[in-house]
Amino acid sequence: MAQPFKTPSTEKRSSSEAKWSSTNNEARTIMEKEAVARERKTERLKAQRLAMEAETPEVEVAKATVRKPRAKAAKKGVGSR
């Protein structure tokens, strides 16, 4: 005779599997809470930065001049005979 199909909910789990599942669920919950908190903090800091930028007058920054590399000094006494 064929045995009936056991679903995970009706199948009894071992003690170690139950602990693993519990730990896994708790870890996932903590990570999700941290992700939400990180997103909120990012949005809050972005709003503060935009507010600060709106309050401060724009200061024109002078572009740095590009310097040409100096020519290497000729070595005295090398290659001349």
PyMOL Python script that loads the backbone (N, CA, C, O; Angstrom):
from pymol import cmd

cmd.read_pdbstr("""\
ATOM      1  N   MET A   1       0.832  -1.166   0.000  1.00  0.00           N
ATOM      2  CA  MET A   1       0.000   0.000   0.000  1.00  0.00           C
ATOM      3  C   MET A   1       0.892   1.249   0.000  1.00  0.00           C
ATOM      4  O   MET A   1       1.923   1.261   0.673  1.00  0.00           O
ATOM      5  N   ALA A   2       0.517   2.293  -0.738  1.00  0.00           N
ATOM      6  CA  ALA A   2       1.302   3.523  -0.843  1.00  0.00           C
ATOM      7  C   ALA A   2       1.088   4.390   0.392  1.00  0.00           C
ATOM      8  O   ALA A   2      -0.015   4.494   0.929  1.00  0.00           O
ATOM      9  N   GLN A   3       2.171   4.999   0.815  1.00  0.00           N
ATOM     10  CA  GLN A   3       2.061   5.888   1.968  1.00  0.00           C
ATOM     11  C   GLN A   3       1.526   7.243   1.528  1.00  0.00           C
ATOM     12  O   GLN A   3       1.833   7.699   0.426  1.00  0.00           O
ATOM     13  N   PRO A   4       0.727   7.893   2.374  1.00  0.00           N
ATOM     14  CA  PRO A   4       0.195   9.205   1.998  1.00  0.00           C
ATOM     15  C   PRO A   4       1.318  10.241   1.951  1.00  0.00           C
ATOM     16  O   PRO A   4       2.316  10.130   2.664  1.00  0.00           O
ATOM     17  N   PHE A   5       1.138  11.232   1.113  1.00  0.00           N
ATOM     18  CA  PHE A   5       2.120  12.305   0.949  1.00  0.00           C
ATOM     19  C   PHE A   5       2.137  13.159   2.205  1.00  0.00           C
ATOM     20  O   PHE A   5       1.093  13.614   2.672  1.00  0.00           O
ATOM     21  N   LYS A   6       3.328  13.372   2.748  1.00  0.00           N
ATOM     22  CA  LYS A   6       3.464  14.194   3.944  1.00  0.00           C
ATOM     23  C   LYS A   6       3.880  15.611   3.535  1.00  0.00           C
ATOM     24  O   LYS A   6       4.864  15.801   2.819  1.00  0.00           O
ATOM     25  N   THR A   7       3.138  16.566   3.988  1.00  0.00           N
ATOM     26  CA  THR A   7       3.500  17.954   3.727  1.00  0.00           C
ATOM     27  C   THR A   7       4.418  18.427   4.846  1.00  0.00           C
ATOM     28  O   THR A   7       4.396  17.853   5.935  1.00  0.00           O
ATOM     29  N   PRO A   8       5.220  19.453   4.609  1.00  0.00           N
ATOM     30  CA  PRO A   8       6.123  19.934   5.654  1.00  0.00           C
ATOM     31  C   PRO A   8       5.398  20.355   6.925  1.00  0.00           C
ATOM     32  O   PRO A   8       5.963  20.234   8.012  1.00  0.00           O
ATOM     33  N   SER A   9       4.171  20.843   6.825  1.00  0.00           N
ATOM     34  CA  SER A   9       3.452  21.285   8.015  1.00  0.00           C
ATOM     35  C   SER A   9       2.994  20.114   8.867  1.00  0.00           C
ATOM     36  O   SER A   9       2.897  20.246  10.087  1.00  0.00           O
ATOM     37  N   THR A  10       2.707  18.960   8.246  1.00  0.00           N
ATOM     38  CA  THR A  10       2.246  17.807   9.012  1.00  0.00           C
ATOM     39  C   THR A  10       3.397  16.917   9.432  1.00  0.00           C
ATOM     40  O   THR A  10       3.249  16.101  10.342  1.00  0.00           O
ATOM     41  N   GLU A  11       4.530  17.058   8.789  1.00  0.00           N
ATOM     42  CA  GLU A  11       5.692  16.243   9.114  1.00  0.00           C
ATOM     43  C   GLU A  11       6.376  16.807  10.358  1.00  0.00           C
ATOM     44  O   GLU A  11       6.591  18.015  10.461  1.00  0.00           O
ATOM     45  N   LYS A  12       6.707  15.948  11.281  1.00  0.00           N
ATOM     46  CA  LYS A  12       7.340  16.404  12.510  1.00  0.00           C
ATOM     47  C   LYS A  12       8.822  16.659  12.251  1.00  0.00           C
ATOM     48  O   LYS A  12       9.529  15.823  11.689  1.00  0.00           O
ATOM     49  N   ARG A  13       9.272  17.844  12.680  1.00  0.00           N
ATOM     50  CA  ARG A  13      10.671  18.206  12.462  1.00  0.00           C
ATOM     51  C   ARG A  13      11.493  17.815  13.677  1.00  0.00           C
ATOM     52  O   ARG A  13      10.993  17.723  14.798  1.00  0.00           O
ATOM     53  N   SER A  14      12.762  17.592  13.414  1.00  0.00           N
ATOM     54  CA  SER A  14      13.650  17.274  14.523  1.00  0.00           C
ATOM     55  C   SER A  14      13.936  18.544  15.318  1.00  0.00           C
ATOM     56  O   SER A  14      13.643  19.651  14.868  1.00  0.00           O
ATOM     57  N   SER A  15      14.495  18.374  16.474  1.00  0.00           N
ATOM     58  CA  SER A  15      14.801  19.497  17.359  1.00  0.00           C
ATOM     59  C   SER A  15      15.792  20.454  16.693  1.00  0.00           C
ATOM     60  O   SER A  15      15.636  21.673  16.765  1.00  0.00           O
ATOM     61  N   SER A  16      16.803  19.890  16.051  1.00  0.00           N
ATOM     62  CA  SER A  16      17.811  20.746  15.414  1.00  0.00           C
ATOM     63  C   SER A  16      17.215  21.516  14.230  1.00  0.00           C
ATOM     64  O   SER A  16      17.569  22.675  14.008  1.00  0.00           O
ATOM     65  N   GLU A  17      16.319  20.886  13.472  1.00  0.00           N
ATOM     66  CA  GLU A  17      15.674  21.586  12.361  1.00  0.00           C
ATOM     67  C   GLU A  17      14.790  22.713  12.859  1.00  0.00           C
ATOM     68  O   GLU A  17      14.736  23.779  12.246  1.00  0.00           O
ATOM     69  N   ALA A  18      14.100  22.488  13.959  1.00  0.00           N
ATOM     70  CA  ALA A  18      13.237  23.516  14.531  1.00  0.00           C
ATOM     71  C   ALA A  18      14.068  24.698  15.014  1.00  0.00           C
ATOM     72  O   ALA A  18      13.688  25.851  14.813  1.00  0.00           O
ATOM     73  N   LYS A  19      15.207  24.412  15.654  1.00  0.00           N
ATOM     74  CA  LYS A  19      16.092  25.488  16.105  1.00  0.00           C
ATOM     75  C   LYS A  19      16.653  26.256  14.926  1.00  0.00           C
ATOM     76  O   LYS A  19      16.712  27.485  14.951  1.00  0.00           O
ATOM     77  N   TRP A  20      17.066  25.536  13.888  1.00  0.00           N
ATOM     78  CA  TRP A  20      17.612  26.172  12.697  1.00  0.00           C
ATOM     79  C   TRP A  20      16.573  27.092  12.064  1.00  0.00           C
ATOM     80  O   TRP A  20      16.877  28.224  11.689  1.00  0.00           O
ATOM     81  N   SER A  21      15.348  26.596  11.952  1.00  0.00           N
ATOM     82  CA  SER A  21      14.273  27.376  11.351  1.00  0.00           C
ATOM     83  C   SER A  21      13.978  28.631  12.163  1.00  0.00           C
ATOM     84  O   SER A  21      13.787  29.713  11.609  1.00  0.00           O
ATOM     85  N   SER A  22      13.945  28.472  13.476  1.00  0.00           N
ATOM     86  CA  SER A  22      13.680  29.605  14.362  1.00  0.00           C
ATOM     87  C   SER A  22      14.782  30.654  14.235  1.00  0.00           C
ATOM     88  O   SER A  22      14.504  31.846  14.110  1.00  0.00           O
ATOM     89  N   THR A  23      16.028  30.201  14.268  1.00  0.00           N
ATOM     90  CA  THR A  23      17.172  31.114  14.144  1.00  0.00           C
ATOM     91  C   THR A  23      17.164  31.806  12.786  1.00  0.00           C
ATOM     92  O   THR A  23      17.421  33.006  12.687  1.00  0.00           O
ATOM     93  N   ASN A  24      16.873  31.052  11.761  1.00  0.00           N
ATOM     94  CA  ASN A  24      16.838  31.603  10.406  1.00  0.00           C
ATOM     95  C   ASN A  24      15.765  32.684  10.297  1.00  0.00           C
ATOM     96  O   ASN A  24      16.008  33.744   9.721  1.00  0.00           O
ATOM     97  N   ASN A  25      14.589  32.421  10.844  1.00  0.00           N
ATOM     98  CA  ASN A  25      13.501  33.397  10.788  1.00  0.00           C
ATOM     99  C   ASN A  25      13.845  34.660  11.574  1.00  0.00           C
ATOM    100  O   ASN A  25      13.561  35.772  11.128  1.00  0.00           O
ATOM    101  N   GLU A  26      14.461  34.485  12.752  1.00  0.00           N
ATOM    102  CA  GLU A  26      14.846  35.640  13.554  1.00  0.00           C
ATOM    103  C   GLU A  26      15.911  36.472  12.840  1.00  0.00           C
ATOM    104  O   GLU A  26      15.845  37.702  12.843  1.00  0.00           O
ATOM    105  N   ALA A  27      16.885  35.808  12.234  1.00  0.00           N
ATOM    106  CA  ALA A  27      17.942  36.513  11.510  1.00  0.00           C
ATOM    107  C   ALA A  27      17.356  37.279  10.331  1.00  0.00           C
ATOM    108  O   ALA A  27      17.735  38.423  10.082  1.00  0.00           O
ATOM    109  N   ARG A  28      16.440  36.655   9.611  1.00  0.00           N
ATOM    110  CA  ARG A  28      15.816  37.317   8.468  1.00  0.00           C
ATOM    111  C   ARG A  28      15.030  38.554   8.922  1.00  0.00           C
ATOM    112  O   ARG A  28      15.060  39.590   8.259  1.00  0.00           O
ATOM    113  N   THR A  29      14.332  38.441  10.048  1.00  0.00           N
ATOM    114  CA  THR A  29      13.567  39.560  10.592  1.00  0.00           C
ATOM    115  C   THR A  29      14.498  40.714  10.964  1.00  0.00           C
ATOM    116  O   THR A  29      14.209  41.873  10.665  1.00  0.00           O
ATOM    117  N   ILE A  30      15.615  40.391  11.618  1.00  0.00           N
ATOM    118  CA  ILE A  30      16.583  41.428  12.008  1.00  0.00           C
ATOM    119  C   ILE A  30      17.154  42.111  10.774  1.00  0.00           C
ATOM    120  O   ILE A  30      17.265  43.337  10.746  1.00  0.00           O
ATOM    121  N   MET A  31      17.516  41.345   9.759  1.00  0.00           N
ATOM    122  CA  MET A  31      18.090  41.928   8.537  1.00  0.00           C
ATOM    123  C   MET A  31      17.084  42.821   7.832  1.00  0.00           C
ATOM    124  O   MET A  31      17.457  43.873   7.311  1.00  0.00           O
ATOM    125  N   GLU A  32      15.826  42.429   7.803  1.00  0.00           N
ATOM    126  CA  GLU A  32      14.796  43.252   7.169  1.00  0.00           C
ATOM    127  C   GLU A  32      14.597  44.559   7.931  1.00  0.00           C
ATOM    128  O   GLU A  32      14.430  45.613   7.318  1.00  0.00           O
ATOM    129  N   LYS A  33      14.613  44.497   9.275  1.00  0.00           N
ATOM    130  CA  LYS A  33      14.477  45.710  10.079  1.00  0.00           C
ATOM    131  C   LYS A  33      15.652  46.655   9.842  1.00  0.00           C
ATOM    132  O   LYS A  33      15.469  47.868   9.735  1.00  0.00           O
ATOM    133  N   GLU A  34      16.864  46.092   9.759  1.00  0.00           N
ATOM    134  CA  GLU A  34      18.049  46.911   9.502  1.00  0.00           C
ATOM    135  C   GLU A  34      17.984  47.562   8.130  1.00  0.00           C
ATOM    136  O   GLU A  34      18.386  48.715   7.972  1.00  0.00           O
ATOM    137  N   ALA A  35      17.484  46.840   7.142  1.00  0.00           N
ATOM    138  CA  ALA A  35      17.380  47.395   5.794  1.00  0.00           C
ATOM    139  C   ALA A  35      16.390  48.563   5.767  1.00  0.00           C
ATOM    140  O   ALA A  35      16.642  49.582   5.124  1.00  0.00           O
ATOM    141  N   VAL A  36      15.272  48.410   6.464  1.00  0.00           N
ATOM    142  CA  VAL A  36      14.276  49.485   6.528  1.00  0.00           C
ATOM    143  C   VAL A  36      14.864  50.699   7.246  1.00  0.00           C
ATOM    144  O   VAL A  36      14.686  51.834   6.804  1.00  0.00           O
ATOM    145  N   ALA A  37      15.568  50.454   8.358  1.00  0.00           N
ATOM    146  CA  ALA A  37      16.180  51.559   9.109  1.00  0.00           C
ATOM    147  C   ALA A  37      17.232  52.264   8.258  1.00  0.00           C
ATOM    148  O   ALA A  37      17.330  53.490   8.294  1.00  0.00           O
ATOM    149  N   ARG A  38      18.018  51.509   7.495  1.00  0.00           N
ATOM    150  CA  ARG A  38      19.042  52.094   6.624  1.00  0.00           C
ATOM    151  C   ARG A  38      18.410  52.966   5.539  1.00  0.00           C
ATOM    152  O   ARG A  38      18.920  54.045   5.235  1.00  0.00           O
ATOM    153  N   GLU A  39      17.312  52.509   4.959  1.00  0.00           N
ATOM    154  CA  GLU A  39      16.621  53.289   3.929  1.00  0.00           C
ATOM    155  C   GLU A  39      16.055  54.579   4.511  1.00  0.00           C
ATOM    156  O   GLU A  39      16.136  55.633   3.881  1.00  0.00           O
ATOM    157  N   ARG A  40      15.482  54.499   5.712  1.00  0.00           N
ATOM    158  CA  ARG A  40      14.944  55.699   6.366  1.00  0.00           C
ATOM    159  C   ARG A  40      16.050  56.701   6.648  1.00  0.00           C
ATOM    160  O   ARG A  40      15.885  57.899   6.419  1.00  0.00           O
ATOM    161  N   LYS A  41      17.182  56.209   7.148  1.00  0.00           N
ATOM    162  CA  LYS A  41      18.309  57.090   7.455  1.00  0.00           C
ATOM    163  C   LYS A  41      18.824  57.745   6.178  1.00  0.00           C
ATOM    164  O   LYS A  41      19.128  58.937   6.176  1.00  0.00           O
ATOM    165  N   THR A  42      18.923  56.987   5.102  1.00  0.00           N
ATOM    166  CA  THR A  42      19.385  57.533   3.833  1.00  0.00           C
ATOM    167  C   THR A  42      18.463  58.649   3.361  1.00  0.00           C
ATOM    168  O   THR A  42      18.930  59.706   2.935  1.00  0.00           O
ATOM    169  N   GLU A  43      17.163  58.419   3.436  1.00  0.00           N
ATOM    170  CA  GLU A  43      16.205  59.441   3.018  1.00  0.00           C
ATOM    171  C   GLU A  43      16.295  60.684   3.900  1.00  0.00           C
ATOM    172  O   GLU A  43      16.218  61.808   3.404  1.00  0.00           O
ATOM    173  N   ARG A  44      16.457  60.481   5.209  1.00  0.00           N
ATOM    174  CA  ARG A  44      16.561  61.611   6.136  1.00  0.00           C
ATOM    175  C   ARG A  44      17.813  62.432   5.850  1.00  0.00           C
ATOM    176  O   ARG A  44      17.754  63.660   5.807  1.00  0.00           O
ATOM    177  N   LEU A  45      18.948  61.758   5.654  1.00  0.00           N
ATOM    178  CA  LEU A  45      20.194  62.468   5.374  1.00  0.00           C
ATOM    179  C   LEU A  45      20.145  63.170   4.019  1.00  0.00           C
ATOM    180  O   LEU A  45      20.699  64.258   3.861  1.00  0.00           O
ATOM    181  N   LYS A  46      19.487  62.552   3.049  1.00  0.00           N
ATOM    182  CA  LYS A  46      19.357  63.169   1.733  1.00  0.00           C
ATOM    183  C   LYS A  46      18.529  64.445   1.833  1.00  0.00           C
ATOM    184  O   LYS A  46      18.866  65.454   1.214  1.00  0.00           O
ATOM    185  N   ALA A  47      17.453  64.406   2.604  1.00  0.00           N
ATOM    186  CA  ALA A  47      16.617  65.590   2.786  1.00  0.00           C
ATOM    187  C   ALA A  47      17.398  66.696   3.492  1.00  0.00           C
ATOM    188  O   ALA A  47      17.282  67.865   3.123  1.00  0.00           O
ATOM    189  N   GLN A  48      18.191  66.341   4.502  1.00  0.00           N
ATOM    190  CA  GLN A  48      19.014  67.335   5.190  1.00  0.00           C
ATOM    191  C   GLN A  48      20.042  67.952   4.248  1.00  0.00           C
ATOM    192  O   GLN A  48      20.253  69.165   4.273  1.00  0.00           O
ATOM    193  N   ARG A  49      20.679  67.137   3.425  1.00  0.00           N
ATOM    194  CA  ARG A  49      21.679  67.641   2.484  1.00  0.00           C
ATOM    195  C   ARG A  49      21.047  68.589   1.478  1.00  0.00           C
ATOM    196  O   ARG A  49      21.604  69.644   1.172  1.00  0.00           O
ATOM    197  N   LEU A  50      19.889  68.211   0.969  1.00  0.00           N
ATOM    198  CA  LEU A  50      19.212  69.075   0.002  1.00  0.00           C
ATOM    199  C   LEU A  50      18.791  70.393   0.642  1.00  0.00           C
ATOM    200  O   LEU A  50      18.857  71.440  -0.001  1.00  0.00           O
ATOM    201  N   ALA A  51      18.359  70.354   1.903  1.00  0.00           N
ATOM    202  CA  ALA A  51      17.985  71.576   2.617  1.00  0.00           C
ATOM    203  C   ALA A  51      19.198  72.469   2.823  1.00  0.00           C
ATOM    204  O   ALA A  51      19.110  73.687   2.661  1.00  0.00           O
ATOM    205  N   MET A  52      20.329  71.871   3.178  1.00  0.00           N
ATOM    206  CA  MET A  52      21.555  72.648   3.365  1.00  0.00           C
ATOM    207  C   MET A  52      22.004  73.273   2.060  1.00  0.00           C
ATOM    208  O   MET A  52      22.425  74.430   2.041  1.00  0.00           O
ATOM    209  N   GLU A  53      21.921  72.530   0.973  1.00  0.00           N
ATOM    210  CA  GLU A  53      22.330  73.050  -0.333  1.00  0.00           C
ATOM    211  C   GLU A  53      21.420  74.182  -0.777  1.00  0.00           C
ATOM    212  O   GLU A  53      21.869  75.117  -1.439  1.00  0.00           O
ATOM    213  N   ALA A  54      20.145  74.104  -0.417  1.00  0.00           N
ATOM    214  CA  ALA A  54      19.207  75.162  -0.803  1.00  0.00           C
ATOM    215  C   ALA A  54      19.479  76.438  -0.012  1.00  0.00           C
ATOM    216  O   ALA A  54      19.272  77.536  -0.527  1.00  0.00           O
ATOM    217  N   GLU A  55      19.943  76.309   1.240  1.00  0.00           N
ATOM    218  CA  GLU A  55      20.202  77.467   2.078  1.00  0.00           C
ATOM    219  C   GLU A  55      21.517  78.157   1.743  1.00  0.00           C
ATOM    220  O   GLU A  55      21.593  79.384   1.813  1.00  0.00           O
ATOM    221  N   THR A  56      22.531  77.424   1.391  1.00  0.00           N
ATOM    222  CA  THR A  56      23.846  78.012   1.149  1.00  0.00           C
ATOM    223  C   THR A  56      23.915  78.576  -0.258  1.00  0.00           C
ATOM    224  O   THR A  56      23.444  77.954  -1.210  1.00  0.00           O
ATOM    225  N   PRO A  57      24.515  79.776  -0.386  1.00  0.00           N
ATOM    226  CA  PRO A  57      24.662  80.347  -1.723  1.00  0.00           C
ATOM    227  C   PRO A  57      25.706  79.563  -2.510  1.00  0.00           C
ATOM    228  O   PRO A  57      26.647  79.001  -1.950  1.00  0.00           O
ATOM    229  N   GLU A  58      25.515  79.546  -3.793  1.00  0.00           N
ATOM    230  CA  GLU A  58      26.454  78.821  -4.637  1.00  0.00           C
ATOM    231  C   GLU A  58      27.743  79.623  -4.754  1.00  0.00           C
ATOM    232  O   GLU A  58      27.720  80.821  -5.033  1.00  0.00           O
ATOM    233  N   VAL A  59      28.838  78.964  -4.542  1.00  0.00           N
ATOM    234  CA  VAL A  59      30.147  79.586  -4.662  1.00  0.00           C
ATOM    235  C   VAL A  59      30.813  78.985  -5.880  1.00  0.00           C
ATOM    236  O   VAL A  59      30.917  77.767  -6.023  1.00  0.00           O
ATOM    237  N   GLU A  60      31.264  79.874  -6.757  1.00  0.00           N
ATOM    238  CA  GLU A  60      31.892  79.384  -7.968  1.00  0.00           C
ATOM    239  C   GLU A  60      33.319  78.977  -7.641  1.00  0.00           C
ATOM    240  O   GLU A  60      34.103  79.769  -7.119  1.00  0.00           O
ATOM    241  N   VAL A  61      33.636  77.753  -7.951  1.00  0.00           N
ATOM    242  CA  VAL A  61      34.964  77.236  -7.675  1.00  0.00           C
ATOM    243  C   VAL A  61      35.805  77.405  -8.931  1.00  0.00           C
ATOM    244  O   VAL A  61      35.412  76.990 -10.021  1.00  0.00           O
ATOM    245  N   ALA A  62      36.980  78.028  -8.756  1.00  0.00           N
ATOM    246  CA  ALA A  62      37.865  78.229  -9.893  1.00  0.00           C
ATOM    247  C   ALA A  62      38.436  76.879 -10.316  1.00  0.00           C
ATOM    248  O   ALA A  62      38.794  76.044  -9.486  1.00  0.00           O
ATOM    249  N   LYS A  63      38.506  76.698 -11.607  1.00  0.00           N
ATOM    250  CA  LYS A  63      39.058  75.454 -12.121  1.00  0.00           C
ATOM    251  C   LYS A  63      40.568  75.467 -11.927  1.00  0.00           C
ATOM    252  O   LYS A  63      41.219  76.495 -12.114  1.00  0.00           O
ATOM    253  N   ALA A  64      41.102  74.350 -11.562  1.00  0.00           N
ATOM    254  CA  ALA A  64      42.541  74.241 -11.386  1.00  0.00           C
ATOM    255  C   ALA A  64      43.215  74.319 -12.749  1.00  0.00           C
ATOM    256  O   ALA A  64      42.747  73.740 -13.729  1.00  0.00           O
ATOM    257  N   THR A  65      44.306  75.035 -12.785  1.00  0.00           N
ATOM    258  CA  THR A  65      45.023  75.140 -14.048  1.00  0.00           C
ATOM    259  C   THR A  65      45.785  73.853 -14.287  1.00  0.00           C
ATOM    260  O   THR A  65      46.306  73.236 -13.358  1.00  0.00           O
ATOM    261  N   VAL A  66      45.840  73.467 -15.523  1.00  0.00           N
ATOM    262  CA  VAL A  66      46.549  72.249 -15.878  1.00  0.00           C
ATOM    263  C   VAL A  66      47.993  72.625 -16.153  1.00  0.00           C
ATOM    264  O   VAL A  66      48.279  73.463 -17.008  1.00  0.00           O
ATOM    265  N   ARG A  67      48.883  72.004 -15.429  1.00  0.00           N
ATOM    266  CA  ARG A  67      50.302  72.292 -15.616  1.00  0.00           C
ATOM    267  C   ARG A  67      50.894  71.314 -16.607  1.00  0.00           C
ATOM    268  O   ARG A  67      50.599  70.119 -16.609  1.00  0.00           O
ATOM    269  N   LYS A  68      51.740  71.874 -17.445  1.00  0.00           N
ATOM    270  CA  LYS A  68      52.436  71.024 -18.392  1.00  0.00           C
ATOM    271  C   LYS A  68      53.615  70.386 -17.675  1.00  0.00           C
ATOM    272  O   LYS A  68      54.244  71.020 -16.827  1.00  0.00           O
ATOM    273  N   PRO A  69      53.914  69.162 -18.001  1.00  0.00           N
ATOM    274  CA  PRO A  69      55.062  68.540 -17.358  1.00  0.00           C
ATOM    275  C   PRO A  69      56.356  69.242 -17.769  1.00  0.00           C
ATOM    276  O   PRO A  69      56.526  69.629 -18.926  1.00  0.00           O
ATOM    277  N   ARG A  70      57.260  69.400 -16.807  1.00  0.00           N
ATOM    278  CA  ARG A  70      58.515  70.076 -17.109  1.00  0.00           C
ATOM    279  C   ARG A  70      59.397  69.180 -17.949  1.00  0.00           C
ATOM    280  O   ARG A  70      59.385  67.955 -17.823  1.00  0.00           O
ATOM    281  N   ALA A  71      60.160  69.824 -18.806  1.00  0.00           N
ATOM    282  CA  ALA A  71      61.101  69.071 -19.623  1.00  0.00           C
ATOM    283  C   ALA A  71      62.221  68.586 -18.725  1.00  0.00           C
ATOM    284  O   ALA A  71      62.671  69.299 -17.828  1.00  0.00           O
ATOM    285  N   LYS A  72      62.653  67.393 -18.969  1.00  0.00           N
ATOM    286  CA  LYS A  72      63.718  66.841 -18.148  1.00  0.00           C
ATOM    287  C   LYS A  72      65.024  67.570 -18.466  1.00  0.00           C
ATOM    288  O   LYS A  72      65.344  67.840 -19.624  1.00  0.00           O
ATOM    289  N   ALA A  73      65.748  67.873 -17.426  1.00  0.00           N
ATOM    290  CA  ALA A  73      67.023  68.569 -17.602  1.00  0.00           C
ATOM    291  C   ALA A  73      68.016  67.619 -18.268  1.00  0.00           C
ATOM    292  O   ALA A  73      68.066  66.428 -17.960  1.00  0.00           O
ATOM    293  N   ALA A  74      68.794  68.168 -19.174  1.00  0.00           N
ATOM    294  CA  ALA A  74      69.803  67.362 -19.868  1.00  0.00           C
ATOM    295  C   ALA A  74      70.906  67.018 -18.876  1.00  0.00           C
ATOM    296  O   ALA A  74      71.381  67.872 -18.127  1.00  0.00           O
ATOM    297  N   LYS A  75      71.293  65.777 -18.889  1.00  0.00           N
ATOM    298  CA  LYS A  75      72.352  65.364 -17.982  1.00  0.00           C
ATOM    299  C   LYS A  75      73.709  65.765 -18.566  1.00  0.00           C
ATOM    300  O   LYS A  75      74.010  65.547 -19.739  1.00  0.00           O
ATOM    301  N   LYS A  76      74.479  66.341 -17.709  1.00  0.00           N
ATOM    302  CA  LYS A  76      75.803  66.804 -18.163  1.00  0.00           C
ATOM    303  C   LYS A  76      76.770  65.624 -18.150  1.00  0.00           C
ATOM    304  O   LYS A  76      76.803  64.827 -17.212  1.00  0.00           O
ATOM    305  N   GLY A  77      77.537  65.545 -19.198  1.00  0.00           N
ATOM    306  CA  GLY A  77      78.601  64.578 -19.256  1.00  0.00           C
ATOM    307  C   GLY A  77      78.180  63.180 -19.671  1.00  0.00           C
ATOM    308  O   GLY A  77      79.022  62.286 -19.759  1.00  0.00           O
ATOM    309  N   VAL A  78      76.934  62.980 -19.920  1.00  0.00           N
ATOM    310  CA  VAL A  78      76.482  61.627 -20.303  1.00  0.00           C
ATOM    311  C   VAL A  78      76.320  61.606 -21.819  1.00  0.00           C
ATOM    312  O   VAL A  78      75.617  62.446 -22.380  1.00  0.00           O
ATOM    313  N   GLY A  79      76.956  60.663 -22.474  1.00  0.00           N
ATOM    314  CA  GLY A  79      76.801  60.473 -23.907  1.00  0.00           C
ATOM    315  C   GLY A  79      77.635  61.405 -24.757  1.00  0.00           C
ATOM    316  O   GLY A  79      77.572  61.302 -25.982  1.00  0.00           O
ATOM    317  N   SER A  80      78.396  62.291 -24.197  1.00  0.00           N
ATOM    318  CA  SER A  80      79.221  63.172 -25.030  1.00  0.00           C
ATOM    319  C   SER A  80      80.683  62.828 -24.800  1.00  0.00           C
ATOM    320  O   SER A  80      81.163  62.820 -23.667  1.00  0.00           O
ATOM    321  N   ARG A  81      81.384  62.542 -25.895  1.00  0.00           N
ATOM    322  CA  ARG A  81      82.810  62.194 -25.807  1.00  0.00           C
ATOM    323  C   ARG A  81      83.581  62.946 -26.797  1.00  0.00           C
ATOM    324  O   ARG A  81      84.799  62.792 -26.878  1.00  0.00           O
TER     325      ARG A  81
END
""", "prot")
cmd.dss("prot")
cmd.show_as("cartoon", "prot")
cmd.util.cbc("prot")
cmd.orient("prot")
